[in-house]
């Protein structure tokens, strides 16, 4: 029997509600704890700032289960509040997806979201894939793509000095919840930071936590060109423990393996080794891997990217989706190829 039947709640509209109007009862979150076959729900008074940082660890309980179990409890709680009640806004139905649709963490930029929309993906499709707190949405202006977007708003930097300056001037009203430090062998990261990646990742983490923000570290394989010129990048990455050094102070580590995605076996081997090092240094760290439509200017196919994902799905928690275009960060990348990324996402999530 459907446990929602006695709640008087329409599950579809409730689950897909983008936001709730604040009631006189203040703001609460539901914390679920798995106890064998049972799940207990408890209400904890919190602030809206902490709400977006409340995460349910993957492998213990999925967001789908969180929504399903919390529907009735939330309905009863809101009904018990004193003062006027507010109806949740109704939205169009989300796209049809299979029940085994993957639940992945993501890093994606607001510009990539715009490119995917331009490639024909609907806002409902994008919301289904990225519109949750396990997506770190990199925003150039510190703003969300639109009202009701539920991802974790993130500011990205390739230079520690720029990161520190931005945090010093971050307004108290900011909705930013995470900071990403992308240190690579390129003109955007100063040479002294390339020579000491772990040190600057640690310093960036300290600043992030001082502002109650999550910290995402993404040391690139290309740093090996500075630290051990002439040596194979992958070997240097593992020997100098890039992933483990970053994981010591980070909430999230991205393994920038996108340059290997044309060879799924090499991609999987590199990602698996780096993921082991990251989790050895910090068992609670979230580990992602990079995928790209045109890594280092090479045009990747949707089949190649999907093969890389399938080879590492059991190894990482999610992916950083890159849709680069020619510019300072990637002079040889050529035009952006969002149609390839859209094909990957539709196949991965079973979208028509």
Secondary structure, DSSP 8 states (H G I E B T S, - for coil): --TTTTTT--HHHHHT-------TT--EEEEEEEETTEEEEEEEE--HHHHTT----TTT--HHHHHHHHHHHHHHHHHHSSS---------------TT----EEEEEHHHHHHHHHTT--HHHHHHHH-STTEEEE-SSS--SSTT--SEEEEEES-HHHHHHHHHT--TT----EEEE---SSTTS-HHHHHTHHHHHHHHHHHHHHTT-EEEE--BGGGHHHHSTTS-HHHHHHHTTHHHHHHTT-SEEEEB-GGGTTSHHHHHHHHHHHHHHHHHH-TT-EEEEEEESSGGG----HHHHHHHHHHHTTT-SEEEEE---SSSS-TT--S--HHHHHHHHHHHHT--
